[in-house]
Amino acid sequence: MAALVMLAACNNTSKKSEATAAAEQAPAQDTIVYEHEYLVKVGDMAPDFTLKYTDGTEFTLSALRGKVVMLQFTASWCGICRGEMPHIESRIWQPHKDNADFVLVGVDREEPREVVEEYTAKIGTTYPMLLDEKGDVFASYALRNSGITRNVLIDRDGRIVKLTRRFVEPEFNDLVATIDSLLSK
């Protein structure tokens, strides 16, 4: 019998997640268990998208082929996100921000620019932020009503090489090591 364990931290809704609802309606042998409610998996091509940075300029993921890209899905209301962001700043962004082969962007979920600018300034992060105003980009990577923080690491060919959920120190350390390894090639 398949088991589905759902963690509720940093969800933006109190409704049951789509994965939980589907699992409860389907017979046990047909239950699909999403890893951390991701819709993508390691080895998949990263879903392409275009969003605007907080300064209004455009970002298109597919334009970055040949670079290592990290997407950090976040929001001001997520306590785990706010706790993880200084680690991303100090251990990933600061060491690699001047590396032309690396791109790190925060993808803020469903908040206006002013909110994003205010909370990132308060936290002290300096890496660029994208505005996913309707949450559609998030929903192309994970179930729409699932929680954040999430990190997606994409290799130079546009394939997903690592997916994280929440801030777990050993997993984060592995993310840092994977970025360093990809950039050394």
C-alpha positions in Angstrom: 0.0 0.0 0.0 1.4 3.4 -1.0 1.8 6.0 1.7 1.7 9.7 1.1 3.3 12.0 3.7 2.4 15.6 3.3 4.2 18.4 5.1 2.2 21.6 5.6 4.9 24.3 6.3 4.9 27.2 3.9 1.7 26.3 2.1 -0.4 29.2 1.0 -3.7 27.4 1.4 -5.4 25.3 4.0 -7.1 23.1 1.4 -5.9 19.6 0.8 -3.2 19.5 -1.8 -4.0 18.2 -5.3 -1.8 15.2 -4.7 -3.5 14.3 -1.4 -7.0 14.7 -2.9 -6.1 12.6 -5.9 -4.5 9.9 -3.7 -7.6 9.7 -1.5 -9.9 9.2 -4.6 -7.7 6.7 -6.4 -7.4 3.0 -5.6 -4.1 2.2 -3.7 -2.4 0.5 -6.6 -3.1 3.5 -8.9 -1.9 6.2 -6.4 0.7 8.5 -7.8 3.1 9.8 -5.2 4.7 13.1 -6.1 8.2 13.6 -4.7 7.7 16.7 -2.5 4.7 17.5 -4.8 7.0 18.3 -7.7 5.6 17.8 -11.2 9.1 17.6 -12.6 11.9 15.2 -11.8 15.7 15.0 -12.0 16.6 14.4 -15.7 13.7 16.3 -17.1 14.2 19.4 -19.3 13.3 22.4 -17.1 10.0 23.9 -18.2 10.8 27.1 -20.0 9.3 30.4 -18.9 9.7 34.2 -19.2 9.2 36.5 -16.2 10.1 40.0 -15.2 12.7 40.9 -12.7 11.7 43.4 -10.0 13.4 46.1 -12.2 11.1 45.3 -15.1 13.6 43.6 -17.4 12.8 40.2 -18.8 14.3 36.8 -17.9 13.8 33.7 -20.2 15.1 30.4 -18.9 15.9 28.9 -22.3 18.1 31.8 -23.2 20.5 30.6 -20.5 21.5 27.3 -22.2 25.2 26.8 -21.5 24.9 28.1 -18.0 24.2 26.4 -14.6 20.9 27.9 -13.3 19.4 27.8 -9.9 15.8 28.8 -9.3 14.7 29.5 -5.7 10.9 29.5 -5.4 10.1 31.8 -2.5 7.6 34.2 -0.9 7.6 36.8 1.9 5.1 34.8 4.0 7.2 31.7 4.1 9.3 31.5 7.2 11.4 28.7 6.0 12.2 30.7 2.8 13.2 33.7 4.9 15.5 31.5 6.9 17.0 29.8 3.9 17.7 33.0 1.9 20.7 34.2 3.9 22.3 30.8 3.4 21.7 31.0 -0.4 23.1 34.5 -0.3 26.3 33.6 1.6 27.0 30.1 0.4 25.9 30.2 -3.2 25.3 33.8 -4.5 28.4 35.5 -3.0 30.9 32.9 -4.1 29.4 32.6 -7.7 27.8 35.9 -8.5 30.7 37.0 -10.7 30.9 33.6 -12.6 29.5 34.2 -16.1 28.6 30.5 -16.2 26.2 30.7 -13.2 22.7 32.3 -12.8 20.8 32.3 -9.6 17.3 33.9 -9.4 14.7 33.9 -6.8 11.2 33.3 -8.2 8.7 35.1 -5.9 5.3 33.5 -5.8 2.2 35.7 -6.3 3.4 38.9 -4.7 3.7 42.5 -6.0 7.1 44.0 -6.6 7.0 46.3 -3.6 6.5 43.4 -1.2 9.4 41.5 -2.8 11.7 44.5 -2.7 10.8 45.2 1.0 11.3 41.7 2.3 14.6 41.0 0.4 16.0 44.3 1.6 15.0 43.4 5.2 16.6 39.9 4.9 19.7 41.4 3.2 19.7 39.3 0.0 21.1 40.7 -3.1 20.5 38.0 -5.7 18.0 39.0 -8.4 14.3 38.2 -8.0 11.6 37.4 -10.6 7.9 38.1 -10.2 5.7 35.0 -10.7 2.6 37.2 -10.2 0.0 34.5 -10.9 2.0 31.5 -9.7 2.0 29.9 -13.2 5.7 29.2 -13.3 5.6 27.7 -9.9 2.7 25.5 -11.1 4.8 24.2 -14.0 7.3 22.8 -11.5 5.1 21.8 -8.6 1.5 21.3 -7.6 0.0 24.8 -7.6 -1.2 24.6 -4.0 1.9 22.9 -2.6 4.3 24.7 -0.3 7.6 26.4 -0.8 10.7 26.9 -0.3 12.0 25.0 -3.3 15.2 25.0 -5.2 15.7 23.7 -8.8 19.2 23.3 -10.1 19.5 23.1 -13.9 22.6 22.0 -15.8 24.1 23.6 -18.9 21.9 21.5 -21.2 18.7 22.7 -19.5 18.1 19.5 -17.6 17.1 19.4 -13.9 19.9 17.9 -11.8 18.6 18.6 -8.3 15.3 19.4 -6.6 15.1 20.5 -3.0 12.2 21.2 -0.7 12.4 23.1 2.6 15.7 23.9 4.2 17.5 20.8 5.4 21.2 21.4 6.1 22.6 18.1 4.6 20.4 18.5 1.5 21.5 22.2 1.2 25.2 21.2 1.6 24.7 18.7 -1.2 23.1 21.5 -3.4 26.1 23.7 -2.8 28.5 20.8 -3.6 26.6 20.0 -6.8 26.7 23.7 -8.0 30.5 23.8 -7.3 30.9 20.5 -9.2 28.9 21.6 -12.2 30.8 24.9 -12.4 34.2 23.1 -12.2 33.4 21.2 -15.5 
